Amino acid sequence: GETDPRRLLQLFHLLNQMQQVLLPFFASTTTNGSSSETTTNQTMMDFDAGEVVMFPHVDIFDAVAPYYPVQFTPPKNDPHGITRELLQEALMSVLCEQGAVYNSHFLRNTRHGAN
């Protein structure tokens, strides 16, 4: 894995920004053919050809999880000011998808284990 703390910090920030920006585009609304019931799933994107693309939650988690727990001690006289706490906060923002927007239907289904 990457060992340069500047690059890790940048990677974590970019991944979290990606989560915040792209998750709303993965909202998929479908209507049940026999009724007017509409469901929304915030982790899938439907294309016109019927192809469904899932947001890569697991791939992102698997890519950054090996960095937990953060084991970093800044060198003395570090000119960059990167601390263990700063790296850990950035990593947790990716692991927990902080700032990502979910609608209440998605959260309710996730908590109850429904699809």
N, C-alpha and C positions, 0 to 999 in steps of 0.2 A: 504494500500500500504506500500511498504518498506520505512522506515524512516532513515536508516543508510546511510549517504551520501557516504561512501566508497563503499557500495554495489550498490547504485544507479549509481554512476560514472562507476563502473565496468560493470553493466548491460547495460548502454547506449553505452559504448565503444564496448562491445561484439556484441550488436545488429547492430551497424553501421558496424562493421567488417563483420558480417554475410551478410548484405546487399551488401557490396562491393564484397565479394567473391562469393556469390551464385547467384546474379542476372545474370551474364553472362551464367550460366548453364541453365537458364530458357529461353534462346533464342530458338525459334521454327521457323524453316523454312519450308514452305509448297509450293508446286508447284500446280498451277491451272491445272487441267487435260486437259482442252481444249486449253491451250496455254502454252507458256514457262514463264509465269508470276510467279515470286517468291515473296512471302511476308515474312517478319520477324516480329514476335511479341516477345518482350524481356521479357514478364512477364509470359509466359507459357512454360511448358516442356512437350513434347510428349514422351510417352513410346511406345514400340513396339506393345502393345496390343490395341493401339488407345486411351489410357487413357491420358487425359490432366490434368496436375497439375498446378495450378496458384501459383505464388509467393504470400506469405501472406502479401501484402502491408497493407491492412485494419486491419488485426489482430495485426500487429506490431504497427501501428498507434494507434489503440484503447487501446493497452496495456500501451503505454507510454504517451498518451495525457493527462490523468488525472494529471500528474506531471507539466503540463503547466498551469499557469506561475509558475516558480520555486520560492518557498517561503522558503528560507533557510537563517538563520543567524548563522554563525559559532560561537561556544562557544569561550569565551576568552581563550587564551593560547592553542588553538587547535593545537595538534601536527601533524595533517594530512595535513594541508594546503589546505583543500578543501573550495572553495569559492562558492557563489551563481552564479557568472559569469562562473566558471568552469563547474558547473552542468548544467547551462542553455545552454552553448555552446555544451556540450555533448548531451543534450536532443534534441537540434535543429538539430544536425547532424543526429540523427535517424529520426526525423520527416520529414526532407527534403531529406533524403537519400543521404547525402553528400558523394562524392567519388564513388557513384555507377555509373557504366558504362551503358549508353543507346546509342543505335545507332540512327542515324538521322531519320530513318523511324519511329521508335517508338515515338520519340519526336514530329515529324510532325503529326502523327495520334492522339497523346494525345492532342496537342494544338487545333486541329480542331474538336475534339470530335468523330473522326472515330474509328472504332474497328479494 
